[in-house]
Amino acid sequence: MFDILETFGGWYDLPAHIGYVLFAISLFLTNIFWLRILLIVSLAFQIIYFAMAGGSLYTGIVWNIVFILINAYRLVALVQARRVLTKATRGQLLGAGADGVVIDAANSLDDTQLEELIRLGEVYDLAPGAPLTTEGERVDWFYFVTAGHAVVTVDHAEVARIHPGEFVGEVSFLTGIVASATVKASDRLSVIAFDREKLSRACAEDSKLSAAVHQVIGNALAQKLVAANHRHPVAEPMPS
């Protein structure tokens, strides 16, 4: 091992070797979070190498610091976006599949797409009685409930309740049809509201964002169907 180190410059060059190895590994990563972490560590080892080598290597040190700051800025943006989504969705970006296995659609999005999703949504606090959808009317917004509850009525009769972690208006988002029910806040409600047209345009421009959004909505619809079946089980035929 000592002979190898001497061949490649000796112990003083070890930080450079470590830095370049980490940089090479980062090229194989697909997870943007760990890629940026590895790049920052790699650049830090290169700075150590430049400082130990002596001489006029300030240009390399300064540029590596710039690259570290850029990656750190993007990393902070990524962490903040994930923190907002985690807080709003209890860490699942909407929930679990029908088999109970949590599906984190946020993991399929990079930091830019997560920021875009956050930017497209608007956070609202609604007073009790505030309407989210009205039966028979066009739905221009759909909502993700983060706190509070809402009541669902059809022909003025209550048919269901909406809890935190559920969507309102997602069917209209997918199909463009008018609301099949009226949904109103039953107590103080906190929601993330998405403009249907704006989000549709964003999904049309970004297939990866579209896939994640539709996966999340599909999971939510599956959970609603399961819950509805539990509330209203299909009657078994009488034996002949």
C-alpha positions in Angstrom: 0.0 0.0 0.0 2.9 2.4 0.9 4.4 1.7 -2.5 1.2 2.6 -4.2 0.9 5.8 -2.3 4.4 6.8 -3.2 3.7 6.0 -6.9 0.7 8.4 -6.8 2.4 11.2 -4.9 2.6 10.0 -1.3 0.5 10.7 1.8 0.1 14.4 1.0 -1.9 13.4 -2.1 -4.3 11.1 -0.2 -7.0 13.8 0.3 -6.9 14.4 -3.5 -7.4 10.6 -4.2 -10.2 10.4 -1.7 -11.9 13.5 -3.2 -11.7 12.2 -6.8 -12.9 8.7 -5.8 -15.9 10.3 -4.1 -16.5 12.4 -7.1 -16.4 9.3 -9.3 -18.9 7.5 -7.1 -21.3 10.5 -7.2 -21.5 10.1 -11.0 -23.3 6.8 -10.4 -25.9 8.1 -8.0 -29.4 8.8 -9.0 -30.6 10.1 -5.6 -30.1 13.9 -5.9 -29.8 14.3 -2.1 -26.9 11.9 -1.7 -25.3 13.1 -4.9 -25.0 16.6 -3.6 -23.8 15.4 -0.2 -21.0 13.3 -1.9 -20.0 16.2 -4.1 -19.7 18.6 -1.1 -17.5 16.0 0.7 -15.4 15.4 -2.4 -14.8 19.1 -2.9 -13.9 19.5 0.7 -11.1 16.8 0.4 -9.8 18.6 -2.7 -9.6 21.9 -0.8 -7.6 20.1 1.9 -5.3 18.7 -0.7 -4.8 22.2 -2.3 -4.1 23.7 1.2 -1.5 20.9 2.1 0.2 21.1 -1.3 1.3 24.7 -0.8 2.1 27.1 -3.6 -0.3 29.4 -5.5 -3.4 27.0 -5.6 -5.9 29.6 -4.4 -7.7 29.5 -7.7 -8.7 25.9 -7.1 -9.6 26.5 -3.5 -11.8 29.4 -4.3 -13.6 27.6 -7.1 -14.2 24.5 -5.0 -15.6 26.8 -2.3 -18.0 28.3 -4.9 -19.1 24.8 -6.0 -19.6 23.8 -2.4 -21.8 26.8 -1.7 -23.9 26.2 -4.8 -24.5 22.5 -3.9 -25.2 23.5 -0.2 -27.8 26.1 -1.4 -29.5 23.5 -3.6 -29.3 20.9 -0.7 -31.0 23.4 1.7 -33.7 24.0 -0.9 -34.3 20.3 -1.3 -34.4 19.7 2.5 -36.9 22.6 3.0 -39.1 21.3 0.2 -39.1 17.8 1.6 -39.8 19.2 5.1 -42.9 21.1 3.9 -44.2 17.9 2.1 -43.4 15.7 5.1 -45.2 18.0 7.5 -48.2 18.3 5.2 -48.4 14.6 4.2 -47.1 13.0 7.4 -44.0 11.8 5.6 -45.8 9.9 2.8 -46.7 12.5 0.2 -50.1 11.2 0.6 -50.4 7.8 2.1 -50.0 4.1 1.6 -51.0 1.7 -1.0 -54.0 -0.7 -0.7 -51.6 -3.3 0.8 -50.5 -0.9 3.5 -47.0 -0.4 2.1 -46.1 3.3 2.2 -45.3 4.8 -1.2 -43.2 7.9 -1.0 -43.7 9.6 -4.4 -41.5 12.4 -3.3 -38.5 10.2 -3.7 -39.0 10.1 -7.4 -38.7 13.9 -7.7 -35.5 15.9 -7.7 -35.2 19.1 -5.7 -36.3 21.3 -8.7 -39.5 19.3 -9.1 -40.2 19.4 -5.4 -39.8 23.1 -5.4 -42.1 23.4 -8.4 -44.7 21.3 -6.6 -44.5 23.5 -3.5 -44.7 26.6 -5.7 -47.8 25.4 -7.5 -49.7 24.8 -4.3 -51.1 27.5 -2.0 -51.7 27.0 1.7 -55.0 28.1 3.1 -56.8 28.1 6.5 -60.6 27.8 6.0 -63.3 28.6 8.5 -66.0 26.1 9.4 -68.6 26.0 6.7 -66.3 27.2 4.0 -67.0 25.4 0.7 -64.3 23.5 -1.2 -66.5 22.1 -4.0 -70.2 22.5 -4.9 -72.3 19.7 -6.4 -72.8 20.1 -10.1 -70.3 23.0 -10.5 -66.9 23.2 -12.2 -63.9 22.5 -9.9 -61.1 24.8 -10.6 -59.0 23.9 -7.6 -58.4 20.6 -5.8 -57.2 20.4 -2.2 -55.0 18.3 0.0 -56.3 18.4 3.6 -53.4 18.8 6.2 -55.5 19.6 9.3 -59.2 19.6 10.3 -62.1 17.8 8.7 -64.7 18.4 6.0 -68.2 16.9 5.3 -69.3 15.5 2.0 -72.9 15.9 1.0 -75.0 14.7 -2.0 -78.5 16.2 -2.4 -78.0 17.7 1.1 -77.4 14.3 2.7 -74.1 13.6 4.4 -72.3 10.7 2.7 -68.8 10.9 4.0 -66.2 12.9 5.9 -62.8 14.1 4.8 -59.8 13.7 7.2 -56.2 15.0 7.1 -54.2 13.3 4.4 -57.1 13.1 1.9 -57.8 14.9 -1.3 -60.9 16.9 -2.3 -61.7 17.4 -6.0 -59.1 14.9 -7.3 -61.6 13.2 -9.6 -62.4 16.5 -11.3 -58.7 17.1 -11.7 -58.3 13.8 -13.5 -61.4 13.9 -15.6 -62.5 17.5 -15.9 -66.1 16.7 -14.9 -68.1 18.8 -12.5 -68.2 18.1 -8.8 -70.4 15.1 -7.9 -70.7 16.3 -4.3 -70.6 19.4 -2.1 -67.6 19.5 0.4 -67.5 22.0 3.2 -65.2 22.4 6.2 -66.8 21.0 9.3 -64.3 22.7 11.6 -61.2 24.9 11.0 -59.5 23.4 8.0 -55.9 23.7 6.7 -55.3 22.7 3.0 -52.8 22.9 0.2 -54.8 24.1 -2.8 -53.7 23.4 -6.4 -55.0 25.3 -9.4 -56.2 22.5 -11.7 -55.2 24.3 -15.0 -51.8 25.4 -13.6 -50.9 21.9 -12.3 -52.1 20.3 -15.5 -49.8 22.5 -17.6 -46.9 21.7 -15.3 -47.5 18.0 -15.5 -47.7 18.3 -19.3 -44.3 19.9 -19.4 -42.7 17.5 -16.9 -43.5 13.8 -17.3 -41.7 12.8 -14.1 -43.7 15.3 -12.1 -46.9 14.1 -13.9 -46.2 10.5 -13.0 -45.6 11.3 -9.3 -48.7 13.5 -9.0 -50.9 10.8 -10.7 -49.4 8.1 -8.6 -50.2 10.1 -5.4 -53.8 10.8 -6.6 -54.3 7.2 -7.6 -53.2 6.0 -4.1 -55.7 8.5 -2.5 -58.5 7.2 -4.7 -57.7 3.6 -3.9 -57.8 4.4 -0.2 -61.2 6.1 -0.6 -62.6 3.1 -2.4 -61.4 0.8 0.3 -62.9 3.0 3.0 -66.2 3.2 1.0 -66.3 -0.6 0.7 -65.8 -0.9 4.5 -68.6 1.5 5.1 -71.0 0.0 2.6 -70.0 -3.7 2.1 -71.6 -5.4 -0.9 -74.3 -7.7 0.3 -73.7 -11.4 -0.3 -76.4 -13.3 -2.3 -78.8 -15.3 -0.3 -78.3 -19.1 -0.6 -80.8 -20.8 -2.8 
